[in-house]
């Protein structure tokens, strides 16, 4: 293993491996459920509606909607992973054991984020394979595609950590996903173009940060964008930095993780 100065690489590797083992033990929940859901979305919105809508901006409708379906599952998977991992760590007190170990806060956060990104990429790979069967996959810029996938997964992994720290019960874990993430995903241009909207709804859409994530992923796949990609890039970098600083601060002060 490559030596990284100042990083407890054994501890980091152990935490990531533990988290990967955890999701593999519940593979039906972590992998089967999102893959089945994505298949239904692709079939209904891409295959069935696509046979009637045909094209948007010269792009086959199925290829137009696929990036949004893919990204929705990537961000949901990353969020669900860290939110549940941190919450259960608090619940069974295992996170307190890490606090007394020679393991820094940065390493703890990195371990959770890396494992969440790996889970999101595994699910994303499965959805790509499904999309191939439907003829929905077209990637015009592979490096940009991977950059968007990893960046968005990182953002929602950090958001998941915040929710995992905040939640006081199991029912609160899914509140943000159900009432914020999913609605914003559906209202972020996943299934439609800005051309279809009146001025008011168009303004609401462009104020939605997930719109820029989906639009960026769409540009990386089919080469079509309706937003300023620079705004999306600044938004992504800004969110990663600000969320990382906030999560780091909360770990340092021990909010909800110290008895």
Secondary structure, 3 states (H helix, E strand, C coil): CCCCCCCCHHHHHHHHHHHHHHHHHCHHHHHHHHHHHHHHHHHHHHHHCHHHHCEECCEEHHHHHHHHHHHHHHHHHHHHHHHHHHHHHHHCCHHHHHHHCCCCHHHHHHHHHHHHHHHHHHHHHHHHHHHHHHCCCCCCCHHHHHHHHHHHHHHHHHHHHHHHHHCCCHHHHCHHHHHHHHHHHHCCCCCCCHHHCCHHHHHHHHCCHHHHHHHHHHHHHHCCCCCCHHHHHHHHHHHHHHHHHHHHHHHHHCCCCCC
